[in-house]
Amino acid sequence: MSNETDRAERPSVLLISVDALKPEFVFKQEERGVNLPNISHYFLENGMASEEGMVSVFPTFTYPCHQSMITGANPAVHGTVNNGIFDPAGEHLGAWHWFANKKVKTLWEAAKEAGYWSASVAFPTSVGAKGDFIAPEYWWDGSEIDSLFIDAVARPQGLITEMEQEIGGYAGGLDLTDHGDEQRGKAALWMLEKKLAPLAGEKPFFMSAYFASFDESAHQYGVYSKEAAASLEKIDRMLGEIIGKAGEITDGHLVVCVVSDHGSLDNTHNIAPNVLLKEAGLIEADEAGKVISWKAFSQRAGGTAEVRLADPDDKESAEKLAEVMKCLEEDPESGILEVLTGEEALARGGFPQAAYVLVSEKGYEIRDDVTGDYLRTTLTQKAQHGYSEKFPEMRASFMITGEGIGKGRITDVHLIDVAPTLAAVMGAGLPDAQGRNLLK
C-alpha cells in the first residue's frame, strides 16, 4: 500500500508488552486473585486472545524475547541471545543488549517505511531503533545521569528532556517498581498526546510500550504473591488509560495488541555451574570471586545458561568441559534437565556461539557465581523465567482487539508471530520474520 487513500484506510497500531504476564492471570482472574477490567473488556469480551498462551522463544528471557517480538525472528537470527552481553571478566561493566539489532528489520523500521509514524516508549532493546519518536530503555546507575544518557540516545535527541518537563523523571531500566511503571504509563500518554496526536491527520502511527512491575514483583515476592497481583492491577488501569487515549486520537481507527514476553515460575534452588568449571581448572578467580581468566564460562539466562569456550580450538579445555557437562547431565541431583550441544541449541533458535547450553529443572535458577556451593536453597529471586520454552509455565500472553479484529479465542500462537501479524495490519514488510500472520 503506497497511495494516500490506502494510508488513510489503515488503522494505527499499539503494541504493549506486560512483562511476564501469564495467560492464567487473564483467563482465571478470580482464581488468581486479580481484577483486570480493562483486559477483560477490550480483549476477552471484544477481541481475540489465546487461552492456552503463546509459545515463547529460546531462551525465555526478557531481552531476547522483546527483540523477537519486534522482529518476528528467533534470537539466533536477530542476535540478541541474552539480557546481558557475554562478559565473564566484567570488561563491559555489566552492559546489556540495550540495542535494536542490525541484522534483521524491526517493526519500528517496517512501520516507518510503510508510511506510519513510528514511536516507542521504554521498550526493551530499542536503543538505536529506526523510528520517529523513540524513548528507549537504557540505564547507567539509576540516578539522574540515566535521563541524560537516555536523552542522548533518544530519537530525536532532546525528547526525554522535553518529556520530563511535564511528567517528571523518565523511568530508566533500573526502576522496575510500581512507581517506575507509573512513569512509563505517563510517558506513553505523553507520547500519544504531544507527539502523535498533532500528526494523526497526516498518517497513522505505530507505537510500542512496556510495563515491568508485574515481573519484578514476581521476582521479589513470588508469581502468586499479593504484591505481584497488585502490580498487575495497576498495569491494567494504565492499559485502560493508554488504549482510551489512543482510541480518542484515532477516532477508534485503531488496533491494540497486548502481549507478554514469557511466563514465570517460583524457584526452589540456585545452582552455579561455574563453581564446577572453576574446580575443573577452566576458570581462575580471586578471593572475592571475580574472574581473572577463563577457558570456559557459563552465563545465566534464568533457567538456562550458555556455556562458551574462550578458544573453541583448545582441545584440552574442550575435553574438560565435556566431562563437566556429562557429570551434570548424568547426576539426578544436579537440577539440570537438558545439556544441549551448540547445534541442538541453535536448532531451538538460540545461542549460536555456545559450546553447550544448560536447561534446568523447574525451580532451579542458574546463577553465575564461581565460588561457594554448586547447589543452594537460599534463593536470589523468588520467581524466575528463562526456563525451557516447552514448559507450560513459560507460556506468554497474546491479546488483540480493534478495527477489523474478530472476537473469540486464538490458538497455536508463537512469540515470533506478533511482529508479522502487526506488520500485516499495517501493510508493512518484514522479510526476515520467521513467524506467521495470525489473522490470515
N, C-alpha and C positions, 0 to 999 in steps of 0.2 A: 504494500500500500504506500503510495507516494504523493498522491494529489491531496489538495486541501480538504476536499469533501470527505475522502477516506479518513483523514486525520481527525476531522471533526466528529466522525461517527464512532471512533474508537474510545472506549472508556479510560479514565485514569485508573491507575492500579496502585494499591497499597499493600505492601508485604511487611508483616510484623512477626518477628521471632520472639517467642516467650521461652527462654532458656529452660530446658529440662521438663517442659510440660508433658506429662504422661496422659495418654488418652483416657485412662480411668478417671482422672480428675475432671474431665469434660463430660463423660457419659455416666459416671457414678458419683455425682456431686454430693448427694446426701450421705452416701456410704463413706465418702472420703472427708466429710466434714467441711465442705466448701459450698458457697453460694455464688454462682457466676452468672448473673442475669444477662449481661451483655453477650457473653459467649453463647448462652442458651438462645437468646432472641435472634441474633444475627446468623448463627451457624447451625444450631440444632433445629430451630423452627423455620428458618428462612434461607437455608443454604445447604451445602453439602459438606460432610465430614466423614472421616474414617474411624469407625468404632474399633476396629482391630489395630489401628495405629499404622504408622509409616515406618518402613524398614530404613534404618539409618545407614551410614557408611562406616567403613573400617579405617581408623578407629572411631568409636562413638564419642568423640571429644570435640569440644566447642569450636575451635578454630578450623580444623579440617571440615567439620560439618557445615559451618557457615559459608566457607568458600565453595563447598559442593552445592549448597542451597542456592547460591547466587550464580553458579556456572552450569549446573546440571552434569558435572563431571566428578568422577571419583578422585580421592586425594592423590593417588599415584599419577593421575593425569594433570591435575592443576598444580600439584607440587607442594601444597600446604598439608603436610603429613602429621603434624602435631601442633599443640599450642605453642610450646617454646621451641626455639631454634636448638638443634642438636649441639650441645656445648658442654662436654664433660668437665673441662677445666675452668669453666666460667669466664672464658675470654670475651664473651659478648655481653657480660654483665646482666644476665637474665633476660635478654631480649626475646620477644615473642614474634610470631609470624603476623605482625600487625597489618601486613600489606596485601592489597589486591594482587592476585597473581598476574604474571606477564606471559603465561603460556597459552591460556585459553580465554575466550571472550567472556566477560561478566554481563549480567543482566543490566547493570548500570550503563555500560557502554552500548549494549544492543538496543536498549530503550532510547538512548540519545540518538543513535543512528537511525532509528525508526521514526524520529520526529517527535519524541516525547521530551519534556523537561525531566531531567534525571537527578534525583536527590536521595540523600541518606542521612540518618541520624543515629549515631552511636552503634552502628552495625559492626560486629567483629570482622576483621580482615578487610577494612575499607580504606586504609591509608593509601593514597595514590589512585583511588578509583576514578575512572574516566566518566565523570558526571558533571552536572552543572552546579549543584549545591551539595557538597559533601562535608558533613561534620563527622569525622571519623572517630573510631575508638583507638585511643593511644594513651600511654602513661609514662611517667618518669619516676616520680617519687610520691605522688598523691597530694602534693602541695599545689599552690597557685602556679608553680612552674609548669604543671601539666597543661593548664589553659594556654600558656604561651607557646608550648610545643604544638598542641593541637591546632591552635590558630595558624601556626606557621605551615602545617601540612593540610589544612582545610582547603577546600576549593569553593569559592575563591578565598585567598588569604584575607584575613580580616573578618571572616564570617563569624567566628566564635566571639571575638571582641564585641561585635555588633549585637550578637545574641545575648551575651552575658549582661549587657547594659539593661536588659529588660527582664531576664529570668533569673539572674544570679549565676552562680558557678555552674559551668557545664560539667557533667559527671564524667570524669575520666574512667578508664577501665579498672582502676583500683577501688572505686567506690561502687560496690555491688549490693549495697544496702537498700532498704526501702526508700530512704532519702535519695540515694543515687537514682533510683528508678523514678522518683517524683520529678527529678530534674530532667531525666530522659523524656518523660512524658511532656513536661513543659517545653523542652527543646523541639519535640516533634510537632506540638501545636504551633510553636513559633514559626517553624519552617513552613507549615501549611499556611498560616495566616500572613506572614510577612514576605515570603519568597514565592510561594506557588499560587496563592490566591490572586495576586495582582497580574499574574501571567496566564491565568486559567483561560482567558478568552482567546489566547493565541494558539495553544495546543494542549493536549492532555499531559498529565505528569505520571511518572513512576517514582514512588518513594519507599524506601526500606527503613524500618525502625526496629528497636530491640529493647527487651526488658530482661534484667539479670537476677533480680532479687529472689525469685522463687527457687532458682538453682542454688544460690548462695545460702538461703535459709535452710534448704535441704542438706547442703554440705555441713552446716554447723549444727543443726538440730535433728536431722533425720527427715526422710522423704515424707512421712505421715505425721510430722510434728504440727502442733498448733501454730508455730511460728511460720512454717512453710505455707500452711493454709492461709494465714493472714496476709502474707506477701502476695499470694495468688489472687486473693480477693481485691487487693489494692490495684493489682495489674489489670484485673477485669474492669474496674472502674475507669482506669485510664484508657483502656481499649475503647470503651464506650465513648469517651470524650474525643478521641482521635478519629474514630470512624464517623462520629457525628459531624465533626468539623470538616472532614474530607467530603462527606456527603453534601454538606451545605455549600462548599466551594464549587462542587461539580454538578449541583442540582441532581444528585443521585446517579450521575453518569459515571459509575464507579464500580470496580471490582476490588474486594478485600480478601486477602489470603493471610490467615494466621496459622503459624506453624511452630514447631519446636525443632531443635537440632537432634535431640536424643531423649531417652528416658533416664532413670537413675534407680539405684537400689541401695539399701543400707549395708554398710560394711560390718565385718566381724573381725578382720585381721589386717595387719600390714605385713607385706613381705618385701624383702630387699635383695634382689638378685645380685646387685653389685658387691654385696658382702661376700658372696661365693666367688665372684670374679676376682676380688682382691685376694682371697685365700688361695686362689689358683695362680697368683702372680701376674694377673692380667691388668691390675690397677695398683698404682702406688699412690698413697695418700699421706698427709701429715697427721699429727696427733688430733687436730680439730676435724679431721675427716675431709679436708679439702683435697681434691685430686691434683696430684703433682704431674703424673704421667699415666697414660693408659694405652693398652693394646687392644682391649675390648671393653665396651661400656654399654650398660642397659639404661635407656632413658624412658621414663614412665609416660604413659598416656592413660592414667586412671587404672582401669583393669586390664590394660595392655602395656607392653613395653617393647620398644625397638632396640635390638642389640646389634651394634655395629663393631666391625674390626677397624682399628686405625689404619692398618695396611692389609687389604684383602689377600695380598700375595705372601703374607707372613704365615707360612705353613705351620710352624711350631705353635704360634698363638691360636691359629685356627683349630688345631688338634686339641689344645687345652680347652678352648671354648666349646668344642663339640662334646667333650667329656662332661663339662658342667651342664650343658643343655640336656644331655642324655640322663644325667642324675636327676634333674628337675622333672623330666618327663616320666621317669620310672618311679619316683618317690610319691607314694599316695598321700603323704603328709605335706607336700610342697606347696599346695594351693594352686598349682599350675594345671590348667585344663588342657591346653594345647601348646606344643612347641612347633612353630611353623618355620620352615625354611624361607629364605628370601623369596624364592619362586612361588611358594604357596601363599605368602603374604601378598605378593603382587597380584596373584590371581584373584584375591579378595578385594583388590582395589587400593591397597595401602603400602607404604614403606618400601619404595623401590631401591633404597640403598641399604636395606637391612641384610645382615647375615642370618639372623633369626628374629622371630617375633614371638614373645611370650603372651599367651592369653590366659588370664587367671580364672579360677573358680569364682562363682558368685560370692561376693563379700570379701574377697582377698584383694585389697587395693595394693598396687605395686608402687613402691617408693624408690627414690634414687640414692638413699644412704649407702655409704661404702663401709661404714663401721657399725658395730653393735650386733644385735641378733638378726638373723635372717627372718625369723617369724616372730611377730609381736601381736599381742592382743590389745595393746594401747593404741588407740586409733588417732590418726591425724585429722580425719574428717569422718563425720557420722555417716555420710552417704557419698556415693561416687557414681560416675559413668565411665566411659571408656572400655567397658566390658564388651564381650562378644556381641556383634551386631545381630547374631542369631538368637540372643536371649530376648524373650518377650518383654522383659523389664526395660530393655533399651529401646523399645518402640517409641517413636516420636508422634506428635500430633499433626494432623493436616485438616484444615477447615477453609472453605472458600464460599463467598457469597457475593451478591451484587448483580449487576446488569447482565442478563443472558445466562446466569448460573441457575441451574435447577435446584430442586430440593430432594434431600434423601441421603443415603449412605453411599460411600465410595470405597472400593476395595482394591487390593493389590497396589498399594501406593509405596513408592520409594522416595527417599530424600532427593535423589537426583532427578525426580520428576517435577519438582517445584519450579525450577527455572524454565524448562521448556514449556510447561503449562502456561505460565505467565507471559512468556515470550509470544506464544500463540495468540493470547488475548490481545497483545499489543501489535501483532503483525511484525514482530521483531525476529531477527535471525540469530540463532545460537548454533553455529556449525559444529562446535566441538562437544555439544551436550550428548551425554550417554543415556539420559532418561527419556521419558515419553510425555506427550501431551495427554494429561488425564481427562481432558474434556472432549477428546476426539471420539 
